[in-house]
Amino acid sequence: MQYDIPWGSILYQIISVGLIILFVYLIIKLVMNSKEKKNQQKELEQKLDKVIGILEKEKK
């Protein structure tokens, strides 16, 4: 018994699943990068507040 394997259909499914996985991966990376940037901005803002506080103390 020899089966006629529909390689086009199999290839289409593999490509479709691969693209879905890639899309989900890119969305996750984008969300993680935006969270990381927000954390970096908060840290930078805190450091600037410290520097401003020190400079204001020196002026007095």
Secondary structure, DSSP 4 states (H G I P E B T S, - for coil): ------HHHHHHHHHHHHHHHHHHHHHHHHHHHHHHHHHHHHHHHHHHHHHHHHHHHHH-
